[in-house]
Amino acid sequence: MVNPELVEYIRACISKGIPPAKIMKLLYEAGWDDLEIDEAFVKAFPKRPTTPPTPPFQSPAQTPKPTSPSWPLTFKSGWLVAGMIFVIAVVGLMLLIPGKEGSHVDDMAKPANLEQPTSMQELNDCGSNLGCFILSAEECSPAKVRSVVPVEILGLKVYETLEMEIVGERGGKCGLKLRELESKLSPESIAKLFSQGVSEEELNQKEEEVRAELKNALSTMTCYYNISELLGMLNRWKQGEFALEDWTLGECEPIEDEQASPSCNLATEPSYVDLPLGEVRTIEATGFAGDGSSISWASDNPSIVVLQNIKGKSIKVKGKAYGAAHIIATDDSIGIECKAETIVEVI
């Protein structure tokens, strides 16, 4: 069932000029799932007829002219009509312009645990929400996202953390900047190697070999695509169909002297968690700078795993629905490129 408060919230945001991508980001962060958001958007903006119906014209009733002079009555009626129009205009203006206490729409439309947006940002930070990023890509409007995608390389499955940014148009094409941040062998790949008799040392060597291959294939650069090509590629990535050759299909140019900070030693423990539905586990960050207060956390799938806090050196996660999610820690004192992640499987 569609949540009526969510529908009114979306309408209020749109009326303020907030782009749909920004609204979706706020809703995802507040814990709403894809189905709830999609249904609310459809309800908020149903298909309208191309030509609105015209109200029927009603002619005034024909009345016989009075035998006595009627100008005093006509004069008074004119003032009465003018006064009514003035009152309607004032009331309408009061409804359109919110007062110091906030508009009636704000009060009624704001669902619990949603923060009403008050201003628009030039760059739409989608966090780890690739769906939000794709909405911005439709208009080639500035946005950034950190996303974890599965990659097949050297016969192994690897979880690759990428940072992507839409940098605007050039020559009728949309620019996408990509930076490779981190790669980890999947638990299945690790189990596969151990089953082949690989030692711990050999496993570490294999991981370094995989990282080198990915670093070379996904070197930091900006590529320009036709919008249709860009959206097709991003939607494939969202479905887990990431291909290294996709990245070079555009008109690409390298970015010089842009590397991840060498001082980043951030890691998360454990790196993989089996989380029973409804239960809570703790994930800790290690190797961070300072006292850990600069560590921020995000989930790439809040409909699967809920974060009970988003700042600090440790975090509690709760299984909300069956599936997998990537919990990403970022050391903000070093920069957004300094991050680590834990894969959580809700069972």
N, C-alpha and C positions, 0 to 999 in steps of 0.2 A: 504494500500500500504506500502511495506517495505521501511523504511527510509534508503537510501544508506549510509548516513554519519554514522548512527548507526552500520550498517554492517561493515564498514571499521574500526570503533572504536573497535569493538569486535575482529576483525582480528589482529589489532595492539596490543591489550592487550595480546591475546593468544601468539603472536610471542615473546612477552617479558617474557613469563613464568607466567603471572598472571592467577591464577586458575579461572575457570568459576564462582565459588561461590563468589569470590571477585568482579568479573566483574558485576554480577547480583546485588550485594549490592550497588555498585556505581550507577548503572542504576536506581534502585528503589529509592535511595535517591535523584536522579536528577529528579524524577517525571515520568519516563517512566512506562507504565502499563505492565501487564503480557503478553498480546497479542503482543504488539510491541516488547518486548524482545524475546519472543519465535520465532516470525517470523524472527527476525534479526539473531538469532543463527542458524536457519535452512538455511537461505540464506548465512550466512557466511561460513558454512561448509556443503555443499550439499554432497550427497552420491557419492563417487568416484568409478569408475570401479576398480575391483581387479587387473587387469593387464593393465597398461597404454599402449596406442598404440605406436608402435615403428615406428619412421619416416622411410620412405622408403630409402634404400641405393641408392645413385646415383653414378654410376661409372663415372670416368672422360672420356670425349670424346677422342676417339682414333685419334691421329693426326700423320701424317708421320714425321719421324725424319728429322730435318733440315740437309741440306747438309753441312752447315757451322757449326763451333764449337759453342755450345750453353751454355757453362759453365758461361759466364758473366751474361746472362739473368737468368739462374737458380740461380746463387748466389744472384742476386738482388731480385728475387722473394722470396727466402728464408728469406732474411732480412725484406722484406715487410710483409710477413705473421707473422713473429715473432713480428714485431712492432705492428701489429693489435691485436694480442693476448695480448700483454702487455697493450695496451690501454683499451681493454675490461675488463681485470682483475682489472685495477686501478679504472675504472668507477664502476664496480660491488662492489668493496670494499668500495667506497665512499657511495654507496646507502645503504650498510648494516650497516655501522658504522655512527651513527648520529654525526653531528658536534656540536659546541658550541651553535649554534642557534636552535638545535633540528632537528630531522629527518623530511624528507618530509612527511612520513607517519603520524607523529604526527600532523603536520600542517593541513593535508587534512582530517584526520579521526576523529578529535575531534569535536563532535557535540556541539552545544551551551549548556551552563550550565552544562557540564560534566568536572570533574577534571581528567586529565590524570594521572593514577597511575604511580609512579616512583619507588616504592619498594614494596616488599612483606612482610607482617607481619606474624609472627609465629602463632599467634592466630587470627582467622577470627572473628571479632566482627560484627555479623549480625544485631545488634540493636534489632528491633522488627520484623524482616523479617524471618518468619519461613521457607519460601521457600529457602532462602539463607542457612539457617542452615541445611536443609535436603540435599542440594548439598554437604556440607562438610561431612555429616554423611555417604554419599555413599562411601567415601574413609577413613572414621574414622579419618579425619584430625581435629586438634584442632579448636574449634569454640565455640561461646557462643551466646545466644539469650535471649531476654525477650519477653514472649508471653502471651497473654490473651486468656484463653480458657473457654468455657461454661461448667459448671458442674452441674449435677442434684444430690442434696443431701437433705435429710429430706423433700422430696416432693417440693423442691424449686429450682429455677434456679439461679446459682451463677456465676459471672464472676471472674475467678481465675487468678491472675498474677503469672506466674512462671518464674524462671530463670533457664535455662538449659545450660550445658556445656559438650562438648565432650572432654573426658580426655585421649583418646588413647586406644590402644588394650591391652588385657591381656588374655593369653590362647586362642587366636584365636577369642575372642569376643571384641566388642566395648563398652567402658565405657561411660555411660551417668550420669552426676551429675545433680540432680534436687533440687531446693530450692523453697519452697512456700513463696511468698512475701506478697501477699495481696488478700483478698477476699471481694467482694461486692455483695449484693443482686441485681438481675436484676430489672429494673423498673417494669416489669411484676409481679415479685414476691412481690415487695412492694405493688403494687396495689391490688394484690390478698389478701394479709394479711389485708390491710385496709378495703377491702370489707367484710372481715370476722369479722369486728369490733375490730381489734387489735389496741391498743393504741400506742402512740409514744414510751412510755417506754417499752411496751411489744415487739415492733418491735426491739428496741435496744437489748433487751435480746435475741431475736431470732437470730439476727445477730451474737452476741457473741457465741451462741450455734453452729451456722453454722461454724464460724471461728475455734472453738475448734475441731470440727469434721474433718475439712479439714487439720488443723495443724497436727492432729494425723495420718491421712491417708497419708499425703504427707510430712512426716518428711524428713529432709535433709539427703540424702544418695546418694551413687553411685551404679548404677546397670549395669551389663554387659550383652549384648544381642548379638545374631547372627545378622549380618548386615541386613539380610532379615527381621528379626523380628523387628529390630529397625526402619527400613525404613517404614515398614507397620504401625507401631504404630504412628510414627511422621506424616505420611500422613493422618491417621485417625484424629489425633488431628488438623491438618491443615484444614480439612473439618468440624471441629466443633464436631467431634465424640469422645470426651474425656471420658474415663472411668477410675475410680480410680483403678480398678483391673489391668489395663494395666501396671501400674508402677511397680508392684511387680512380673511381669512375668519373669524378668531377675534374675541373681545372684546378690543379693543386700547386701550392707554392710553400716551401719550407719556412719555418720561423726560426731565425737565428738566435742563439744564446738564450734559449728558454728551456730550463731544466728544473726538475724537482729539487727541492732543497736537500743538500747532502747531509744536513744535520737532523733529518727526520728519522727517528728510530721507533716510531709508534708501532705497537702491535696490540692485538686483542687476545684474551684468553677466556674460555677455550676458543679455538678457531672454528669448531663445529659443535652444534648442540642438537640433540634429540629432545624436543620439548613436548610433553603430553598436553593435549588440549585442556585449557583452563588453568594450567599450572604456571608457576613463575620461576624463572632462573635469573642468576646474576652473571653479567659479562663485565670483565674488567679490562681496562687499558693499561699498558705498560710501555716503558720507554719514552714517556712524554716529557715535555719541558715544564719546569716549574712544579707547582703543587697539584696539577691536574684539573684545576678549575677552568682551564681554557679548552677542555675537551668537550666537544658537542657530538651528539648522536643522532642518527636518522635511520629509518627503515624504508627500504624500497617497496615494501608491500604492507602498509598499515592495516589492511583488511585481514591479514594473516597473523601478524605479530604486533602487539601493542607495546609501546615504550611507556614506562611509568615515570621516567624522568629523562631529560634530554641534555643535561649538563653534568659534568663531574667525571671523575676517573673510573666510576663504575655505573652500571645501569641495570635496572630490572626489566625483564621482558616477559610478557604473558601471551600464551597461545590463544588466539581468537578464533581461528578457523584452520582446517587442514591445508597443508601446503608448505612452501619454502619461502623464506625471506632473507635478505642480506642486511645485517645490522652494521652500519658504517660509523666508525669513530673518526673525528677530524680534530687535529691539534691546531686550533685557531691562532695560537701564539706564533706558529711557524708559517702557516698559510694553508689555503684550501687544498694544496697538493699533498699535504702531509696527512695521510689517512691509513686506516686499517679496517678490516671487516671480519665479522663472524657470520657463518651461514647457520640459520636456525630452521630446522625441519619440525613442523608441528605434526605430531602423530597421535 
